[in-house]
Amino acid sequence: MVRPWGNALGCGIGLAMILAANAADARDRYVAPYIELTQVIDADLTNDDVVTYSQIAVGIDAAVTGRRAEAQVSYRYERRIDWDDRIADSDVHTGLARGSVSLAPGVAIEGGAIATRARSDIRGAAPGNLVGNVDNVTQVYSVYAGPSVSGSAGPVQLAASAFGGYTKAEAPFSTGIGAGQRRLDYYDDSTNFIAQASAGVAAGTVLPVGVTVSGAYEREDAGQLDQQYEGYYARGDVTLPVSRTVAVRGGVGYEKIEASQKDALVDANGDPVLDGNGRFVTDPASPQRIAYNTDGLIYDAGVIWRPSPRLELTANAGWRYGGETYFGTLNWAMDRDTGVQVAVYDGIETFGRQLRDGVRDLPTSFQGSANPFGQQFNGCIFGGRPGANGTSAGGAGAGGCLNDVFQSISTASYRARGIDGVISTTRGRTSYGVGAGYANRRLNVPRLAPGTVAYGVTDESYYAQLFWSRALSRVSQVDANLFGNYYQSGLDDADGVFNLGATGTYSHQFGRLGTVASLGVYTFDQEGFDSQWSAQALLGARYTF
């Protein structure tokens, strides 16, 4: 059956379609609902086993670009039907929606949604091509939306925004962790809200320096163990131009963040009690225990280099979260069809909030996934602009990677640090994108809470992805996707996990009827287990209405 959590993505699709419907001045529109039937063969090369099943899918690809609005949605629901009862019939939702519309001068609304599958436990199996029977995979949904306003009062520039979001993860059937390793609790759902406001004057208007004051409040409530996150800050920043292209900046403020949760209910042996989905049962008698708390002065300083409107580099260092912090960005529109984006980040995160912000940072025009075997929208997503034929090209933002969010689905809050970079481009009939990064998490949980196994643990991952697409003619195209990941948990007796995969796809259109043929090969190595190799083949037909 269709899971009710699919409504989250449905909200995103509805938002994108509303933006499209209201874009009366749209320069370009594309709407293509479809139905698709495919046959899949999955060969386990390690264990000499082959499974075959059919997929029936319905979906929509749509995009609009206009003077006041831009939106794109790619959504697909598929039902997998086994031939010989060797795999379970399943429903899979896959999609991404991003949209933004200007309602009036200085007033805009934006939103986004994602549905994808991701690894649950960082220590467990690392399937890449998500076909057949796979462990350690769960379905994830997330949606957010909110308004933003901006204006001026004399020389003072004013801005404010507010966004609310919801995230849901289904419980995995099995994680494939090694024997003797203690299990982690499974993420359930969360709601979050953030409000921000700022006021500032540009350098040279009132003072020789630019001055900005800002503040924010954020709250999240999660279902698993009644987890809560609350944070707010107020700060002032000063920017001093030192040349036509270089400015230095500094800021100081106050911040308070607190994350907490209740205990898991335990049995007579001290083991956590599980509900029917395998999640920890919350102890109703437990107090709300502090998992993370910071309260005090924050400050940072850095440099801004902007040699042209198409290139900006920032680098900053300071004190936050009780220690040193480093962060910065590089945004470079090399030309109208090529973009580069790099970010060094450091922050206190939760899974729901980090996923919301990751989706929000994606452009409102993006490349569709080139991997039909299920590795969709949980890695790097490359920017583009909607074309007349519904395809995308680079130039509307380089994109971003969600690998740092999906390295595992953590129920705890954590300090997230790392670097993430993407480049996307189009040259004639060829489009390609490259993304790579490193992510580090230090998990925050109460020290003495029953069932806790992740106190002070640090997880990390490395990732890289290459996308390539070539239009052979007006009706045929080839796509390729190559990806690799390495995961390392800081939990006791947890070994590293490495995966590598490649897929190739050929598609051909015969009017409204299209055909697709794909091949894939995949391996993952989990220390303590034999390396797993598999190959996949897919043949299908799609009718576009």
N, C-alpha and C positions, 0 to 999 in steps of 0.2 A: 504494500500500500504506500501511498505518498505520505511521507512524514509530515506532521503538522509544522515542524520547524522550517519546512520549505517556505512557509509564509514570510519568514524573514527576508529571503531573497525576493519573494513576490512583492514585498514592499519596495525593495530596491528597483525592481522592474517597473512597478507602477510609477515610482518617482521619475525614472528615466523617461517613461512614455508621456507623463504629464509635461515634463520639460519639452519633449518633442512636440506635443500637441500645442503648446503655448508659444512655440518659436515660429510665429507667423512670418518673421523675416528670415527664416532659415535659408542659408545659401546652399545647403546640401543635406539631403535626407536619404536614409536607406533603412528599409524595414523588410526583413525576410524571415517569416516563420517557416518551419520545415518539419517534416517527419522523415525518419531514417530507419533503415533496417540493415544490420550488419551481422556477420558471422565471425567469431573469434576462435582462434586456436592458440592455446597456451601450452608450451612444451617445457617441462621441468627437465633440463639437461643433466642435472646432478643425479636425480633419482629415476631417470628414464620413464617419465610419466607424462601423459598428454590428456588435457581436458578440452572440451569443445562446448561452446554455448552461443546462443543468439542474443542480440540486443535489439530492442525496439526503442526508439528515442523520439522525443518531440522537443523542439527548442525554438529559439528566436535569436537572430542577430540584427541589431538595429543601432542606428547612429543618427545624430542630427548636429549640424553646426550652423550657427547663426550669429547675428550681431549681439543678441542679448542672452543666448543660451547655447550650451554645448552638452551633449549627453551621449553615452554609448552603453549598450547592454549586450552581453553574450550569455545566454542561459540555455541549459540543456538538462532535461530529465530523461533518464534511461532505465529501462527495466531489463534485467539480465535473466535469461531463461536457460537453465541447464538442460542438456540432452539426456543425461544418464544418472541424474541425482548424485553426482560426485562433488558438485559445489552447490551452495545454497542460492536459491533465487534471491535477487537483491534489487533495491532501488538506489539509484545514485543521482544526486543533484550536483551539478557543476555550473558555476556561473560567476560573472563579475558585472557590476553595474556602477557607473559613476556619472554624476550629472551636476550641473550648476546653471542657475538662471538668474539674471538680473531683473528684479521686480520693479525697481524704480532707481533713479540715480542714488547711489550709495547704499542700496538695499539689495541683498542677494540671498538666495537659499541654495544649499548644496546637500548632497547626500551620496551614499554609496552602500553597496551590499556585496557579499561574497558567499558562495557556497563551494566547498571543496573538501577533499579528504586529506588527512595529515597523520603523521606518526604521533602516537600517544606517549610512549615511554622512551626516553632518549637512549636507554640501555638495550632496548628490544630490537626486533627484526626491522629491517630498513627496506621494504619493498619499494621499487621505483615505478615500474610499469604495473599499475594497480589492476591487474586482470587475474581471474582465477581465484584460488583460495590464498589470501594474504593475511598475515598477522600484524598486530600493532598498528592498525589503521582505523581511524574513526571519521565520521562525517561531521563537518563543522559548518556553522552558519553564523553570519554576523551582519548587522545592518546599523547604519547611523544616519542622522539628518539633523539639520539646524540652520538658523539664519545668521547672517552677519551684516553689520551696518558700519558705515564710515561717513565722515563728513568733516566740516571745519567750523571753527568759531574764531574768526579773524585769522591770525597766523597759527592757531593751534589745530593740529590734526587729531581727530577723534576716531576711535574704532572700537567695536565690541562684537562678540560672537558667543553663541551658546549651541552646544551639540549634545544630543542624547544618543545612546547606542545600546544594543542588545547582542549578546553572543551566546550560542548554544553549541555544545559538543556532545555527540552521542557516545555512550560507553563502548569501548572496543571489546570484541569477543575474546581475543587473546593477544598478549603483548609479545610473547616469544622471548621473555627474559631467561637468563640462565638459571639452572637449578640452584636453590639455596639463597637466591637474592630476594630480599624483602620487597613486597609489592608496594606501590604508591597508590594514593587515592586518585580517582578519576574525576576530571573536571566535569562540571554539570552546566551551569549557565550563569550569566551575570548581566546586570544593567548598570550603565554608567552615565555620568553627566559631567560636562565641563563648561564653565563660563569664564570668559576672558574680556578684559577691557584695557585700553591704553589711551594716553593723551601725550602729544609731543609737539615740539617746534623744530623745524629744520635749522641746520647751521646757517648763520648769516641773516636770519630773519629778525630775531629778537636779540640773540647773543651770538658771539663768534662760534659757539659750539651748539650742536643739536642736543636737545634734552627730551627724554621720554620717561614718563612714569607709567607703570603697568601693574596689573594684578590678576590673579586667577583663583578659582575655586574648583575642586574636582572631587567627585564621590563615585564609588563603585560598591555594589552589594552583590556578592556571589552566593550561589546556592549551596556549594559544597562546604560543609562545616561552618556555615554562616559567616563566611569571610567578608571583611569590610576593609575598604581603603578610603582615606580622606586626606586631602592635602590642599594647602593654599599658600600663596606667596604674594608679597608686594615688594616692588623694587623700583629703583631709578637708574637710568642709563644716560651716559654722556658720550657724544661722538665728536671728535675733532678732526676736520680735514687737514692733512699735512701737505698734500699736493693735489693736482687735478685727478689723480687716479687712486690715491691712498688715503685712508683715514684710520685713526686709532680710536678705540672705544673702551669704556669701562663701565661696570655696573655694580651696585651693592643693594642688598635687600634682606628681607626676613622670610623664612620659610618654615612651615610645620607640616610634617607628613606622619601619618600613623596607619599601620596595617595590623589587623587583628583577626583572630578566628577562635572558634570554640574547639573543644576536644572531640576526638572520635570516641564513640562508645566501645568499650572493650569487654571481652568475655572473661571467664574465670582464668584463662591462661595468659591474659594480657594482650591477646590479639584483637585487632579492630573487628567490630561487627559490620558485616556487609549487607546492603539491601539487595533487591532482586536484580539490579543492574551492575552489581559489583562495586558500588561506591560505598565509602565509609558512612556509617550512620552517626549523626551528631548526638552527642551526649546532652540531653536536655538540662542536666544539672550543672553543666560546665560553665565557668565564667568566661567572659570574652578575654582571651589572652593576647598580649601584645607580641606580634611577630616582628615588627619593625617600627622604629620611632626616631625621628630626627626633628630638632627644634632649635633654630638659631640663625645666626648671620650667614649669608651667602654673598660671594663676590667673585667677579671674573673680569678679565680684560683681554683685548685681542686687537687684531688688525683686519681691515677690510681693503681688498684690492679689487678695483673695478675699472680696468683699462678700456672697456667698451660696454655698451648696454647688453651685449651678448655674453659677457664673461664676468663672473664674480667669484672671488675666493675669500673665505673667512677662516680665521684660525684663532682659537680662544683657549685660555687656561684660567683656572680659578680654584675656589674652595666651595664644595657643596657635598651633601650627604656624609658629612663628617670626615672628609678627606679631599685630596686633590681631584680635580676634574678637568678633562680635555675634550673639546668638541669643535667641529668646524664643517664647512660645506664647500663644494665646488660645483657651480652650475655654468655650463658652457654650451651655448647654441653655436656650434661650429659653422653651420649654414642652415638654410631653411629645412633641410632634410636630415640633419645629424645633430644629436644632442648627447651630452655627457653630464652625468650627475654622480657625485661622490659625497658621502656623509660620514663623519666620525661622530658617534653619539655616546651619551652617558646619561642614564636616568633610572629612577625607580619605577618599575613597571608591574603590571599584571597582564595575564594573557588577553583578557577582553579589551583592555585599554590599548595595549600595544597593537592588537589586530585592528582596532578602530582607527588608530593613527596611521598604521601602515596602509590601509585602504584609502584613507583620506589623502595621503601623500601621493597616491597614484594619479596620473593625468586623466582627464575626462575623455581622452581619446587614446586607445591602446591597441596593441597587436593581439589578435586572437591566438589561442594556444595552437601549436603545431603538433601536439602529442595526443593522438586519439586513444591511448591506452590508460588514461586516467591521471597522469601527472600534470594536472591543469590548475593554474591559478594558486599553487602552493609554493612556487619558486619565484623566479624573476619574471616580471611582466614589463614588456617594452612599450614605450610610448609610440603614438602615431596620430595621424589625422584621418578622419573618415574620407575614403575616396568615393568617386562616383559609382564604382562597382561594388562598394561595401567592404573593400579591403582597407588596410591601414598602412600608413607610411610614417616614417620618423618625422620629428619636427615639432610636435606639440608637447614636448616634455620627454626626457629620456626614459622615464619609467622608474621602477624600483623593484627591490627583491623583498619577498616575505619570508625568506628562509630563516631569518633571525627569529621571527614569530613562531614558525612552525618547526623549529628544531626539536621541540617536544611541546606537549600541551601541559603546562605547569599549572597546578592548582594554587601554588604559593605565589606571593609577591617576590620580586627579585630585582637586583640591580643589573641593568642591561648595559653592556658596553661593547663597542665593536666598530667596524668599518664596513661600508656597503657601497658598491659602485656599479653603474650600468652605463653602457653606450648603445645607442640604437641609430640606425641610418637606413636610407633607401637610395640606391643608385640605379636609375632606370627601372628595369624589371626585377631587380634584386633588392631584398631587404634582409638585414641581419641585426642581431643584438648580442651583446656579451655582458654578463653580470657575474660578479664575484664578491665574496666578503668573508668576514670573520665575526662570530658572535660569542659573547661570554656572559654567563648569568651566575650571579651569586644569590642563592635562594634564601629567603627570609621566612623562617617558621619559629614558633615558640620553642624555647630550649627544652622545656620539660613536659610538653604536651604528649599524652598517650598516643601511640601509633606514629609519632613523628620519626622519620628516618633521614630527613634531608637538611638537618640543621647545619648551617655554615657550609653547605656543599656548593661547589662551583662546577657548572656544566659549560661546555664550549663546543663550537662546531665551525667547520670551514666548508665553503660551498662555491661552486662555479657552474655556469650554464651558458651554452651557445645556441642561438636560434638562427636559422638561415632559410630563406624562402626565395624561389625563383619562378616567375611567371614565364612558362615556355611559350604560351600563346594567349590569346584572349579567353580561351576556354580550358586551358590546362596549366597545372602548377605542381611544383615539387617543394616539399618542406623537409627540414631536418632539425633534429633537436638532440643535443648532447649535454649530459649533466653528471656531476659528481659531488658527493658529500662525505664528510667525515664527522662523526659524533663521538664525544668523550664525556662520560659522566664522572663526577667526583665521588659518587657513592662507593662504599666498600665493595670489592670484588666485581666492580663494573669494568668491562673491557671496552675498547674502542670498536666502533662500527663504521664500516666504509661501504659506500655503494657507488655504482657507475652504470649508466645506461645510455642508449642511443636509439633513436627511432628515425625512420624515413617514410614519407607519405607522398603518394602521387594521386592527384585528383583531376577529373575531367568532367566538363559540363556538356550536356546535350539538351540545351534549352533549360527547362525547369528541372529536368532530371540530371542529377550528378552522380558520379561513381567515385569511390575512394578505395585505395589499396595501401596498406601499411605493413611494415616489418619493424620489429624491435628486438633488441638483445639487451640483457640486463644481468648484473651480478651484484651480490652484496656479501660482505665478509664480516661475520660477527665472531670475535675472538672466543674460543671455546667451542665453536661449531664449525662444521665443514662449510666451505664457500658454496654459495648457492648461485647456479647459473640457469637462466631461462631464456627462451625465445618466444616471440609472439608474432602472429600474423592476423590481419584483419582485412576483410573484403566487404564492402557495403554499398548501398545506394541511398540517395537522399532526394526527396522531392520538395522543392521550394515553392510555396504558394505565392 
